[in-house]
Amino acid sequence: MPIQVEIEKIREGEQIPTKFTCDGENVSPEIRIGKIPEGTKSLALVVEDPDAPVGLFVHWVLYNIDPSRPVIHGGVEKKNQTVEGFRQGKNDFGRIGYDGPCPPKGHGYHRYFFRVFALRGVPTVRGEVKRETLLRAMEGLIIDKGETMGRYQR
């Protein structure tokens, strides 16, 4: 059974509310993670848009999430380390933390995947952390994963 990923006001395949996009407040939604497998030592989250004109575009990299605290509160500050102790990497806008959907106007709907990974350890990363860095560090640690996809167009 895959990890359950519930996102504030976003149901699978439906429109992402403007609040969570560059056209709104550009704040991260609350995320609740369920069905976490036994033996999970940490969780990681990657939010990505595979429909961007440049190819895969990363909107958020969040890791070292404590599985005993499976709620990521909305409006996570844009710092390397959150008040909960989670770590954040750089997105493809070149910034730390969450930056919401912002597809080119008239480009149609883009899909945004909120992917959560259950890990049997804590990934070791140094320096600037981007999606690729984190995925390499997670090799051999992934127990399970789950995702929710929302859509947005401008």
C-alpha positions as CSV (number, residue, x, y, z in Angstrom):
1,M,0.0,0.0,0.0
2,P,1.7,3.3,-1.1
3,I,2.2,6.2,1.3
4,Q,-0.9,8.4,1.6
5,V,-0.2,12.1,0.6
6,E,-3.1,14.5,1.5
7,I,-2.6,18.1,0.4
8,E,-4.7,21.0,1.7
9,K,-7.5,21.9,-0.8
10,I,-5.9,19.7,-3.5
11,R,-7.5,16.5,-4.6
12,E,-5.9,14.1,-7.0
13,G,-5.9,15.5,-10.6
14,E,-7.8,18.7,-9.6
15,Q,-7.0,22.4,-9.9
16,I,-4.5,23.8,-7.4
17,P,-5.9,26.8,-5.6
18,T,-4.4,30.1,-6.7
19,K,-3.2,30.7,-3.1
20,F,-0.5,28.1,-3.6
21,T,0.8,29.5,-6.9
22,C,2.8,32.5,-8.2
23,D,-0.6,34.2,-9.0
24,G,-1.5,34.1,-5.4
25,E,0.3,34.1,-2.1
26,N,2.9,31.5,-3.3
27,V,2.8,29.7,0.0
28,S,3.1,25.9,0.5
29,P,0.0,24.0,1.4
30,E,-0.4,21.8,4.4
31,I,0.6,18.2,3.7
32,R,-0.5,15.2,5.7
33,I,1.4,11.9,5.3
34,G,-0.3,8.6,6.1
35,K,0.4,4.9,5.9
36,I,4.0,5.4,6.7
37,P,5.8,2.0,6.6
38,E,7.3,0.4,9.6
39,G,11.0,1.1,9.8
40,T,10.8,4.5,8.3
41,K,13.6,6.8,9.8
42,S,12.9,9.9,7.7
43,L,10.7,11.2,4.9
44,A,11.5,13.4,1.9
45,L,9.2,15.4,-0.4
46,V,9.8,16.6,-3.9
47,V,7.3,18.7,-5.9
48,E,7.9,18.8,-9.6
49,D,6.3,19.8,-12.9
50,P,7.1,17.4,-15.8
51,D,5.2,19.6,-18.3
52,A,7.4,22.7,-18.2
53,P,8.8,23.8,-21.6
54,V,12.4,23.2,-20.3
55,G,11.5,19.7,-19.2
56,L,11.2,18.6,-15.5
57,F,10.9,21.6,-13.3
58,V,11.4,21.3,-9.5
59,H,9.3,23.5,-7.2
60,W,10.3,22.1,-3.7
61,V,12.8,19.8,-2.1
62,L,12.2,19.0,1.6
63,Y,13.9,16.3,3.5
64,N,14.9,15.0,7.0
65,I,11.2,15.0,7.8
66,D,10.6,13.2,11.1
67,P,8.1,10.4,10.4
68,S,6.7,10.7,14.0
69,R,5.5,14.2,12.9
70,P,3.8,13.5,9.6
71,V,2.2,16.9,9.0
72,I,4.0,19.6,7.1
73,H,2.3,22.8,8.1
74,G,1.3,25.3,5.4
75,G,3.4,28.4,4.7
76,V,6.8,26.8,5.4
77,E,9.4,29.5,5.7
78,K,12.0,29.7,2.9
79,K,15.1,28.7,5.0
80,N,17.6,25.9,4.8
81,Q,16.2,24.5,8.1
82,T,12.5,24.9,9.2
83,V,11.4,25.4,12.8
84,E,10.5,21.7,12.8
85,G,14.0,20.7,11.9
86,F,13.2,19.7,8.3
87,R,15.8,20.6,5.7
88,Q,15.1,22.4,2.4
89,G,17.0,22.4,-0.9
90,K,17.0,24.7,-3.9
91,N,14.2,24.6,-6.4
92,D,14.6,25.3,-10.1
93,F,13.8,29.0,-9.6
94,G,17.2,29.0,-7.8
95,R,15.7,29.6,-4.4
96,I,15.4,27.7,-1.1
97,G,12.0,26.3,-0.2
98,Y,8.7,26.2,-2.0
99,D,7.8,28.2,-5.0
100,G,4.4,27.3,-6.4
101,P,3.1,26.6,-9.9
102,C,3.8,29.3,-12.4
103,P,3.4,27.8,-15.9
104,P,3.8,30.1,-18.9
105,K,0.5,31.9,-19.7
106,G,-1.4,30.1,-22.5
107,H,0.6,26.9,-22.1
108,G,-2.3,24.9,-20.9
109,Y,-2.6,22.7,-17.8
110,H,0.6,21.5,-16.1
111,R,0.7,18.6,-13.7
112,Y,2.4,19.1,-10.3
113,F,3.4,15.9,-8.5
114,F,3.9,16.1,-4.7
115,R,6.0,12.9,-4.1
116,V,6.8,11.6,-0.7
117,F,9.5,9.0,0.0
118,A,9.8,6.9,3.2
119,L,13.5,6.2,3.9
120,R,15.2,3.6,6.1
121,G,17.8,6.2,7.1
122,V,18.6,9.9,6.9
123,P,20.1,10.9,3.6
124,T,23.6,12.4,3.9
125,V,23.9,15.5,1.8
126,R,26.4,18.4,1.9
127,G,26.5,21.7,0.2
128,E,23.8,22.9,-2.2
129,V,21.0,20.4,-2.2
130,K,18.9,20.1,-5.3
131,R,16.5,17.3,-6.5
132,E,19.3,15.3,-8.1
133,T,21.6,15.5,-5.0
134,L,18.8,14.3,-2.8
135,L,17.8,11.5,-5.1
136,R,21.4,10.2,-5.2
137,A,21.6,10.4,-1.4
138,M,18.4,8.4,-1.1
139,E,19.6,5.5,-3.3
140,G,19.3,2.3,-1.3
141,L,17.2,4.0,1.4
142,I,13.7,4.1,-0.2
143,I,11.2,1.8,1.5
144,D,8.1,3.2,-0.2
145,K,6.7,6.3,-1.8
146,G,3.4,8.0,-2.6
147,E,2.1,11.0,-4.4
148,T,-0.7,13.3,-5.2
149,M,-1.0,15.3,-8.4
150,G,-2.7,18.6,-8.9
151,R,-3.1,20.8,-12.0
152,Y,-2.7,24.4,-12.8
153,Q,-2.8,26.7,-15.8
154,R,-2.5,30.5,-16.3
